[in-house]
Amino acid sequence: MALVVLLKVLFYPLNAKAYASMAKMKAIGPKITDMRERLKDNPQQMQMEMMRIYREEKVNPMGGCLPIMIQIPVFIALYWVLLSSVEMRGAPWIGWIQDLSTKDPYFILPIVMTLTTLLQTALNPLPPDPLQAKLMWFMPLVFSVMFFFFPAGLVLYWITNNLLTIAQQWFINTRMGVPPKFNLPKF
């Protein structure tokens, strides 16, 4: 858990830019939705108009992806460390977790991780494309299935990361004047 806090502090400037970009995307969401309704019969004009809005508002739609891309190598390294770490094998942690290098025997941590991931997804702006919005909600569920078999230490790392990310996102959105709200998809 201390490792996650250290990484969050190290990556804070990068994450702050990403969440600022997502907050801007959330703020211009109504403008994009109106434009999509107006130009739904002309996809080429819609793309040009969308790019113009992004340029004028100085928004990068891919700005929220970079921090995740940088954290993936850290995540993979931690996975391999937990699998091969002899010192952690059989070392009790708290409660039902008696070994951080093996999976959670009761699947409590993966369920908590799924809930925190869904909460984090709900705080992100919905993509204008309905199919992308649905995929944004299915991806956490797909990843959660994988986490049911990962070492408990790795799942704990991800839960801690999710909680710190939610707090950081909430803080940055509030500071930018974009009140945090839960964006739920329409299925």
N, C-alpha and C positions, 0 to 999 in steps of 0.2 A: 504494500500500500504506500509505503514511503517512496518507492520507486516511481509510482504513478504521480504523486504530488511533485516530486523532483522534475519529472518529464513535463508536467503541466506548467510548472514555473518556467522551464527552459523554452517550451513551445508557446508560451503565452502571447508574445507579440504576433506570431504567425496566426495563431488561433483567433486573436482579437480582430485581425484584418478579415479573416474568413467570416466570422460572425457579424462583423460590420457589413460585409458584402451581403450576407443573408438577410440582415435587418433591412438593408436598402431594397433587396428583392421583395421582401414582405411589404414594404411601404409602397412600392410601385405596382404591387399585385392588382389592385383595382383598375389601374390604368391599362395594364396588359390585358386584363379580362375584357374590358370595354372594347379595346382595339380588336381583340380576337372575335368578338361578336360582330363588330362592324365589318370586318374583312374576312369572314369565314368562307366566303365563296371565292376569294382570291388569295391563295396560299403564298404566292410569290410576293405580292404587295404586303401581306401580313408579316413575312420574314423581314422585309426591308424596314417596315415600320417598327418592328420589335427591336431591330438593331439600332435604329435611330433613337428609340427610347432609352436603350441601354447606354448608348453613347452620351446622350444629353444628361442622364442621371448619374453617369460615371459608375455603372454597375457592371460587374463581371459575373455572369451567371455560373461560371465554373469556379468562382472564388472560394466556395466552401469545400472543395474537394482536396485542395493541396494539403491541409493538415492531416487528413486521413491517410493520404498517400505516403507522407513522411513517417507516420506512426506505424505503418504496416511492417517495415523491417524490425522495429523495436518489438512489436507483437510476436513476430516469427522467432526472433532471437530468444525472447522470454519463454516461448513455447518449448524450444529445444533445450534451454537451460533447465526448465522444470522437469522435462522428461529424463534428462541425463544427470541431474543433480543427486548425488548420493547422500549428501548432508540433509536434504529435505525429505528423503524417503522415511516414512513412518514417524516423522516429527509432528507431534500434535499441535494443533493451532487452537481453535476455540470450538466449543459446542460439539456438534456432530462431525466436524472436519478433523480427522485424525491424521491425515496425510495430504499435504498440498500438491503432491506430485501425482495423485490419482484423482479419478473423477469423484464428484460429490455423490455419496451413496444414496442420498434421498432426493437428489436433483433440485434442491432448494435454491442453490446459487444460480443454476442455469435459468430457473423460472424468474428469479429476481432480475437477472441480466436481461431477460426478454422484456420484462416490464419497463426497466429503465431505458432500454433501446427504443421501445415503442413511445415512451414519454419524450425522449429526445427527438424522435421522428415527428411527433405531433407539434413540437416547437419550431420545426423548420417550415419555411414557406412551401406551400404546395406548388409543384410545377404546373404551368398552364395546361400542359397536355394531360388529359384524363388518364391515359394509359400509363404515363410516367408516374402520376400520382398514386395509382394503384400499385405499381411496382415498388414504389418507395415504401409502401406498407408491407409488401410481401417479403422484401429482402431481409428485414430484421427477423422475421419468422423463420426464414430459410437458414440464416446464420445461427439462430438459436438452436435449431435441431443439431447442428454440428457441435455447439457448445455443451450439449448434454454429455458428450464423451471426452471433452477436454479436461486436463488436470484442473482441480479446484483452484489452485493458485492462479492459473491463467484466467479463469472465469472471475475470480475475485479482483484481479487486475482490471478486467474489462468493466466490471460493475463500478469500481472506484473511479475509473476513467469516465464512464457515463455520467455518474453523479457530479463529478467536478465539471464536466462539459456542460451539463444542464445548468449548473450554478453560474458558470461563466457566460453562457449564452443568455441567460435571464438578466444578468448584470449588464452586459453590453447592449442588449435590446432596450432595457430600461434607460440606460445612459443616453442612447441615441434617440430617445423619444418614441420608439416603436414599442408599444405595450405588448409584452409577451401574451400570446393567445395560442390555444390549441387548434391546430389545423387538421381536422379529420377529413378523410376522403369520403366521397359520395360513391358508394358501390351500387 
